[in-house]
Amino acid sequence: MVVHLIDPYPPGPGRIWRYEQSPLLRMNSMPADVTMFTDDTVRIDGPVRPGPSLSEWAELVRTGAMSAQVPADVEAELTALTGSSFPTRRLQSAYLTWVYEHVLADLPATIEVREHRARAVAITGETTQRVWLEGHEQPVPADAVLLSVGHLDTGPDEKAAEIIAFATRHSLSYFPPGYTADVDYSAVPAGEPVLVSGFGLAFVDLMLVLTEGRGGRFEDSQDGGVRYVPSGSEPVLYVGSRRGVPYHAKPGYQLPGPPPPLPRFFDDGIVDRLLALPGQLDFHADIWPHAAKEIAWGYYSELFTSHPTRVRMDLPDFAAGFAKARWGSADLHELVRTAVPAPQDRLDLDRLDRPLAGLRFDTADTFAKHLRGYVEADLSRRADPEFSADLGAFTALLSVYGQLARLAGSGRIAGRSQVSDVDGWWHGFFSYFASGPPPGRLRELLALHDAGLVGFLGADIHVELDDERGTFSASGSSFPGSVEARTLIEARLPVPDLRTAHDPLVRSLLDSGAIVEEILPDTTSGHGLPSGRIHTRAADGRLLDASNRPHPRRFALGHHTSTRSAGAFTRPRTNALSLRQNDAVARHILTLAEQEKTR
């Protein structure tokens, strides 16, 4: 068997995790929480092949128990790496390179892997698939093709096109959503105000590229905090978003005990019951009550188990009452008030989601003071194992994520709810609570604010295109006033939009009708809603055409396909969804290969 790997970027790390990117960019996961290997918790048909997590790999390399090629400029980081570190993306690149080389070395002699460092631009053929490469005259023949689809770069939608036209008319600078490592921000002027829409991980990367990346430096201050020493080449970033606050910092500790057995209140039985309901499902009405209860159970079970002095009830009694009460009911609220005396120990998902809701400040300065207090409180809480209940909720969020995949794959969620509630709100909330930056990045944010290089626009940011003044103007709902600037940056990843995807292979397949956009049924609106994703069959990842027919030899996996693979690395011992999806597709491809051998 011959396996052809086709990608212009290095096999293993690929484009996003390639070594050739800024050393300032870090992962937002601790090394113990990142693995590329299966373990005995993963329910798959294929063989379990265990291997080291990033943390274990680093220790093996550090002690000489394992040989790996590590670039010279990450050797010091490897030596100093601890379980609570947040590695650079360059170190993760070294790990992924080793994983790839390890897999190659472990293959039987009957399997050959050929690398093609080129971009695929077309696929033709009926039985034998022919993959055409950029700059090559002859195609690569194959019995089956798997598209490994990450986040697709896209062109401007209608709104972005309007902003581009406005910026062109007035000689302004506009940077649409994109990947920080791949965007050239050299045209962003020093010393001028810059409007930034988005306060998540993309903003954190942007913040570093435009400050430390331009010659400034962070130093430890005398009060134990961080101060920033400017180079003079930095712009002044004014940042706002829908929530108006940055993502929560990643916790700097592990659970003190074993994680709670999950799922419990959003398990396979609940999913079966939901799928048996008549009609289409609405996320907030039908699914969220079970998902929210699961998250709350992860939170409270950890609070009761690890911090018994802060509760007034035994866990079995609380668990019995919790199981009986409906989510959002008066009974559940009363149970929590009785069992958990301190308000700061109670989980409020609504306030957690929109911490600025209902708050209005007189000036930008009073708002900034409030926001600084919010960030400082978050840093304190995320560094203190006394609040490990937050990590219990995070563990439950991961469980919910996996269960939602089955519901999404069933096609039973109403299209409107899938696009707006699941792909929109839920994934945004998950990232905001559970996939934020390392704590050090938020300390650096505060240092940049102290240095006058970051300002805060608040919640519900709105950008005006002022033709009369020829500038961008941004305001929020948190305080009166606005900020003008000649540069606007969208600090976020592109949303799925197959119709404007840049990739030449995707464009070729779409134009020929070989792939189509997933259309989600929606009885409320009376017509289907486009998801922006490549339409694939959930069971095996096969590409579907406009008639919903699966292609016998073409498969696709990834976040911008119907499978909606997790957009993050897998955590050890979590029966990770992405590993299960990959195995299911691999089984089908191997079966197809076996059939070809007998032809």
N, C-alpha and C positions, 0 to 999 in steps of 0.2 A: 504494500500500500504506500502511495506517495501522498503526502500532505503538503499543499502549497500555501505558504503564508505570504499574502500580498498586502503591503503597507509601505508607504514612503518613510514611515517613522520606525524606530528601533523595535524589534519584536520583544515583548515583555512589557516594558514601560509604555510603549506607544507614544502618541502625540502628547497627551495630557501629563504623563509622568516621565517624559524624556529627561535625560540629564541636562540637556542644553536649555536651561531656563534660569531665571534669577535665583541666586542662593538665598534671597530674602523670603521666598515663598515657602510656607510650611504646610504640613498636613494639619487637619483639625482633629486628629485621632491620636491617642497614645499607642505606642508600639505593641502593647499587649492586646490591643483591640483590633489588630489587623492581621489577617491571614489569607493565603491563597490556597489552602489545603482543606480537604474534608476531614472530619473526625467522626467518632462513633455516635454523635447526636444527629448527623445528617441522614435523613431518610431518602435514600436513592437506590436505584436498581443496580447501578454500576458499583465497582469495587471502591471501598474507602481507602484512600491513599493519604495517610496522615503526613504532616510535615510541620516545620517550625513556623510560628508566628513571626512577625517582624522583630518583636522583642527577643524571642528565643534564638532567631537567626543571628541577631547582633551579638548575643552572648556567646554563641558557638564560634562566630568569626573572631570575636575579641579574645577568646581563650585559646584559639588555635585548633579547636576541635573540628572546625570546618574550614575548607579553603574557598575563598571567594575573592573576585577582583573588585576592590573598592577604590574609587577614585581618590587621589591623594587629598583633595580638598574636603573630603567628608570623613577622613580617618579620625580626626580629632573628635568630631561629633559622634562617631561610632563608639569611640573609647568612653566618652562621657555619658552616653545614652543611659537613661534610667526608665523605670516603668511609667513614670509620670511625665516623661519628656514629650514634646510634640516635634517629631522629626522634620527635617527639611524634605522637600519633594525630591531633592537630589539623592538623599539617602534612601528614600522609598524606591527611587529609580534603580539603585544598586540592588536592592532586595528583589525587585521584579525581574531584573536581568538575571540574577542568580536562580530564581524560580524557573524561568524559561530554560536556562542551561541545565538545571537539574532535571527537568522533564525530558529534555532531549537525551541526556545521558542515560535515563532510565527506560528509554523506549526499546522494544525488542528489535532485533535485526531485520524483521520483516516490515518495519515502518521507516520510511525515509521522509525527512522534512526538508523542503526546498524553500529558501527565502527569496522573495522578489521585492527589492526595495524600490517600488514604483507604485503609482496610483492606478487603481482599476478604473476604467472609464466606461465599460460596456460589458454586458453578458449576452451572448447569443447561443442558439442551438436548442434542439429539442431533447434528444436523449443525452448525447455528449454536450456538456456545457463548455462554452468557450469564453474565457475571461480575457478581455482585451485590456492591455496596459498602455498607459501614456508613454509615448516615445518608442514603442515596440511594434514591429510589423506583424509578428506572429502571436496568436493568443495562447493562453495556458488552458489545455484541455482538462476537464474534470468530470467525474460522475455525479458529484453533488457540490453545491456552493453554499457556504454559510456567510452571511453578512453580519459582522460584529459591529453593531451600530451604537456609537456613543451619542453625545449631544451634537446634533447637526447644526452647522453654521447656516444661518438663513439670511435672506435679503430683507430689505425694509418692508414692513407692512404699510397699510394706508396711513396710519398715524406717523410712523417714522419717515415715510416719504414726504409728508407735509413738513416735518421738522427739517429734513435735509434741504428741501426747496427754500424754506425760510432762511436757513443758515447760509445757503449759497447766495441768496439775494443780498444779504447784509454782511457778507464776509465774516461769518461767525464759525466757530468750531463745534461740531456735534459728533459725539461718539456713541453709536447705538450699542445695544447689548452685545457682548462678546467675551472672549477668554482673555483675561488680563495678560497672561504670558505671551499671547499672540498679537496684542494690540500695540501699535506704536503711539505712545503718548508724548513723544518728544515735542510735538507742536503745542502742548499745553503751556501757556506762558507763565513765567515766574512772576510772583508778586501780585497777580490778578485774582479776583474772585472767580471760582469755578463752581457751578451748580452740579450736584451729584444726586441722582435719584436712585435710591437703593442703599440699604444699611446692613446688608448681609455679608457673606464671605467675599463676594466680588469687591465690595467696598473696602474690606480690610486689605486685600491684595493691592487694590488701587492706591490706597492710602500709603502703603509702604513704598510702592514704586515711585510715587511722586514726592516723597520726602526723604527717607533713608536712601532710596535709589538715586536721589539727586545730590548725594554727598553729605546730608545731615547725619546726625548720630544720636542714639539714645544712650543716656548715662544713668547710673544709679544716683539718686539724690540723697542728701543728708537725712531726710526724714524717712528714708526707707522706700520711697517711691521711685518713679522714673521721671527724668527730665529730658527734654529734647534740645539739642544744640543745632540750630538751623545752618544751612550752607548759604542761604540767600537765593537759591535757585528754585525754591518751592512755590507753588501756587497757594491760594487760600481756599480750602475746600468747604463748601456749605452743603451739608448732607441732610436729606430727609427721606421719608418712606411712608408707606401706608400706616405702619405702627408708630414710626417716629423714633424708635429705639433700636440699638444694635441687637443682633442675635445674642442669646445667652452664652456666656463663656462655657467651654467644656469643663466638666468637673475635673479637679486635679487629684482625684483619689479613686480607689476602687470600692465596691461594696464591702463592708466589714464582714459580712457573712455570705452564705450561698444565695444566689438569686431566688426569688419566689418561683414556685412551679407555675409556669404559664404556658399556654393560655388557660384562663379559668372562666371568665365571664364573656369572652369572645372567642370561643373554641369552635371546633369543627361542628359540634352539635348545633350551636347557634347559627353558624353559616348555613347548615342544612335547613334549618327552620326558616331562615330568611329567603333562601332559594325556593322554598316550597310556597311562599306567599304568592297570591295572584297579582298579576300586573307588574309594573316596573318598580324598582326600589328607589327611594329617595335617601340620599346619604344622611342628612340631618334628622329626618323623621324616623327612618327605619334602622339605620346602621350605627349612627353616632351614639345613641344611648348605650349600646353594648360596648362600643369601643371606649367611650368615656369611662364607663364603669370598670373596664379592664385597666385603664391607665390609673384610675383612682385606687384600685385594688393593689397594683404594684407599688403605689406611693404609701398607702396606709399599712400594708403588710410589712414593709420595710421599717416604717416608723414604729410600729408595735413591737417588732422583733428586736431591733437594734437600740431603741430608745424608750424602754418601758417606763421610765420615770416621768415621761412627758404625756402619758395617757392615763385614763381613769377607768380602764376596763381591760379584762383579759382578752387576748386575741381571739380565742374560740367564740366568746360571746359576741364580740364585735363582728367577726366573720359571719356568724349566723344572722345577725340583724342586717348586715350589709348585703348578704345574698338575697334576702327577702325583699328589700326595698328597691323600688324602681329608681332609675337614675333621674335626678332632678326633683324627686318627690319630697314632701315635707317630712316624711318619716326618715329619709336618708339624711336630710339636713339636721334634724334633731339628734339622730344617732351620732353624727360627727361632732355636733356641739357638746353633747354629753361626754363623749369619749376623749375628745381632743380639746383641752381647755384653752390653749394658747391660739389666738387667731392666726399667728404667723406659721403655725404648724398645720393649718387646714389647707387643703388643695382647692383653689378657686381657678378653674380652667378658663372662665370668661375673663377674669382680670389678668390672668397670665397671658392670654392671647392679645388683649388690647389694654396695656397698662396705662395708656394716656386717655382712654375713653372718658369723656365727661370733664376732663381737666382743661382749664384755659388760664393762661398766664398773661400778665399785663405787658411784659417786655421780653425781648429775646434773652436778656441777662437773667431774669428770674426763671425763665424756662431752662436755660443752660445750667443754672444751679440745681434745679430739680433733676435734670437728666444726669448730671454728674453724680448726684446722690443715688440715683437709680442704678447706675453702672457700678459705683463703689459697693453698694449693697449686694449686687449680683456677684461681684468678684469675691466678696467676703463669704457669701453663702456657698458658692461653688468651690471654695478652697477648704471648707470646714466639714469634716465627716459627720458632724452633729446634724447636718442637713442631708444625710444620705438617702432620705426618703425621695429627694429629687432624682437620685440615681435609680431608685426603684421604679419611679414613673417612667424614666428613660427606658429601662428594660422592658416595661410593659408596652411602650410605644413601638419598640422593635417587634414585639409579638403581634400587635395590631397591624403593623405594616405588612407582615407576612400573610395574615388572614384576609386583609383587604385585596391582596393580589388574586385570590381565588374568586372573590366576588366580582372584581373588575374583569377577570377573564371569562366569567360566565355570560357577559353581555346583558345582565339583568338590571344593572344600575341605569337609570334614565340618563340619556345623553347629556341633558342640561346639567344634571347633578354630577355626572362623571367629570365633565369638563370644568365646571365652576367649583364644585365642592370638593371633589377628590383630587383631581389634577391641580386645582387651584388652591383652595383654602387648606385642605388637609396637608398636602405636601409642603406648603409654606409654613404651616404651624409646626410640623415635624422638624423641619430644618431650623426654624427659629428657636425651638426649645431644646432640641437634641443634637443639632449639627452645627453649633456655633464655633467661634474661633478659640484658639488657645487663650487662657487668661492673660498672658503677657501682652497679647495684641490689644486688649481693651485698656490695659494700663498705658500702653503707648498712645492709644486714642486720647486718653485724658491728658497725657503729656503734650500732645500736639495741640489740644485745645488750650492748655496753659500757655503754649508758645504763640497763640494767635493764628495758628495755621489750619484749624478746623473749627467750623461753626455749625450750629444745629438748627435745622429748619422746622422740625417737629413732625407731627403726624399728618396724614392725608395730604401729602405734598402735591402741589398743583403748579405746573409750569406754564406760564403765559408766553406766547410769541408776540412780542410787542413790535409791530411793523412801524409804528410812528417813531419809536426811539431806536429801533434797530437792535434790540437786545433780547435776551432771555430774562424772564423775571419769575422767581419762585416764591411761593408762600405756603404756609401750612395752617392747620386748624388749632395749633397749640398756643399761638400768640399773634398779635396783630403785626402788620408790616410785611415787607418783602425784600428780596435781595436780587439785584440785577447783575448779570454777567454776560460775557461774550463767549463763554464756553459751557456746554452742557454735556455731561457724561451719564449714560445709563449704566449703572454698576450692577449688572445682573446677567445671568446666562440667557441666551435666546430661548424662547419657548418653542415647543415643537410646532413646526410649520412646514410640512412636506412640500407645499406648493411653492415656497420661496427658497428651498434648500439649495445651497451652493454646490454641494458635492457632485462632480460630473457623472459618477456612476448612478447616483440616485436620480439625477435629472434625466439621464438616458433611459433608465428603467421606467420612470414615471411617464416620460413623453411617449414611450412605445406601448404603454398600457400593461407592462409586465408587473408593475406594482401600482397600488392605489392607496389613497388615503383612507384610513379607518373612519367610517361613518357610524356614529353611535345612534341607535334608535331612541326616539323620544316621543312618547305618546302625548305628552302635555303640549308640546309645540306643534305636533302633527307632522313633523318632518325630521329627518336625521340631522345630526350635528357633526361637523368635521372635528376630529380630535387633533389633527396636525401630525399624527403618527403613521408610520408604515403599517399597513394592515397585515397582520399575521394570525395564524391559528394558535390559540393559547396552548393547546395540548402538545404541539410538537414544533412550534415556531415556523411552520411552512408559510411561505408568502402566498397571499390570497389575491386573486384578480378581481375585476369589477363585478364578476358574477359570483363572487365568494367561493371560487374553486381553488383548492390548494395546489400549488405547484409541486410535482412529485420530487423535484431535485433541488429546489431552492429554499433556503431557510434564512431566518434572521432573528437575532437576539439583541436586546439593548433597550435603553431608556426611551428612545424615540420610536419604539415599535409597540404593537398591541400588548406585548408581554409586560411592558412597563417595569423592566428590571430595576432593582434598587440602584440608585446612583451613588453608591458608596461601597467601600471595601467591606468584606464580610468579617464578622467578629467570631472568634473561636467559640465552639460549643453552643451555637445558637440555632442549629438546623437551618442555616442561612438559605433564604429564598433563591438567591442568585445561583448557588451551587446546585440546588434542586432543579432549577430551570435549565441550567447548562447540561446536567446529566440527562434530563429527559430528551433534549434535542440530540445529544450525542448518541443516545441509544438508537434513535431513528436513523441517524446518518450511518452508524455502524451496521445496522440491519440492511440498509440500502447497499452498503459496500459488500456485505456478504452475498446479497442477491446477485450483484454484478459478477462476483467470482464464479458463480455457478452457471452463468449464461453461456 
